Amino acid sequence: MEKSVCYVCFEYALSDNLPIYAGGLGVLAADYYFAAATSQIPYYFTGLLYHHGFETNDRSDWQFDSQSNELTLLRDENDEIVSVDIDINTRPLLAQVWIKKEGNATLFLFDTNLPGNSDQDKEITASLYGPSDQIKILQQLVLGIGTVKLMRRLGLKPTIYHLNEGHTSFVLLALLAQIKGSLPEIKLEDALNQVKNMTVASKHTILHASGLFIDEKMFNQYLSQFLKRHNFIANEIFKLGKNYTHVNKFSTNAFLIN
């Protein structure tokens, strides 16, 4: 099997014309992308397409323009736009995918601003680091679950998932669900060991803002149905995000590196 890497990040500083980054995290991710273009193996990069970018004072009026950024919508063999079902809660949530390719590097950016989603869900990918914890957790679920489902949809089997920062930790949850789907009787500990063999994690900063702290009520609000569908006990998964600064909350950073 050909080796390949899936690199997952919340930001990419690809150009000044596409301000879907806040700073160094995006610059580092873009460096990986441009370096991977000349790699000997395929690299797949996933992130989110923020229609209003990072809403700082000097960019508050910016809006995404696909042509100026050489991004096109991912389409299937019938030229139909590909959408990924983010199966959280009980409501449908779809994400279309923008694609950019350079050499051996392919970038996929998820976008929830499409017909079929509620007005509320269209706003999930409106801006980088959304205005509330509710939006932030939905952004992270779209990226995490969407990444694994998209790889499977395209028939891609990355040898390694490189997760950059706590924002990306729900990729681990989606991989657990994928393993559970193939091996329904597998124990959680064994599934976790399989996921660890498929992933590496990196941290750009030690600041708390690099991840989320989610209380049990919000955790269950957004994840209980997903976990139930995949035969996980919610409390067991919640404990995997245990940390020592916010003892009664699920930390995406802790989940990423534990």
C-alpha positions, 0 to 999 in steps of 0.5 A: 500500500502506498504511504500517504499523510493526512495533515489536519489544521484549523488555519492555512496561511496560503496567501494574503488573498485568503485570510483563513489564518490568525498567525503562526499556526496557519503559517506553519501549516502553509509551510507544510503544504508547500513543502509537501508539493515536492514530496515523494508521497501524497499529502492530503491537507484538511481544514475549513473554508471561512467565508469571512476569514479571520475577522480582525478590524482590518479584514471585517469586510473580506469575503471569500472569492474562489477564482482569485484563490484557485479553489474549486468545489470537489465534484464526483465522477458525474460532475455532482458537487460532493457533500459530506454528511457530518452525522452529529445530533439528530439533524442533518448537517452537510459540508461541501469541499473546496479543493486546491492542488499543488504537486503532491499536496492536495488541500480540502476545505470544508464549507457548511454554507450550502443549500440544505443546511439551516441558516444557523448551520451555514454560519458554522464556517463563517469565520475563523474561531467563531464567536461562541463555544457552540460554534467552535465545537461545531467547527471542530466536529465538522473538521474532525468527522468530515476529514475521516469521512472524506478520506473514506469517500474518496477511497484514500487511506492515509498511513498517518494522520498528523493532527496539529493542535487540539482543534483537530482532536475529533479526528481521533473520535471519527477514527474510533467510530470507523474502527468500531464500525468494522470491528463492533466487538472491539474493546475501547482500549484496543480501538484506542491503540489502533488509533494511536498507531495511525496518528501523530499530534503536534502542539504549536502553543501551550495556551488554553485557547489552542483547544476547547474545554467542554462541560458534560452538558455541552458534550452530550448535547453535541456528541451523545447521538453520535456516540450512541450510533457508534456504540460508545458510552459517552462517559467513557469518551468524556473521561479521555479528555480529562485534564488537571486545570478544568477537572470537570470538563472535556479538554480537546487538547488533553484528548489529543495528546493523552 
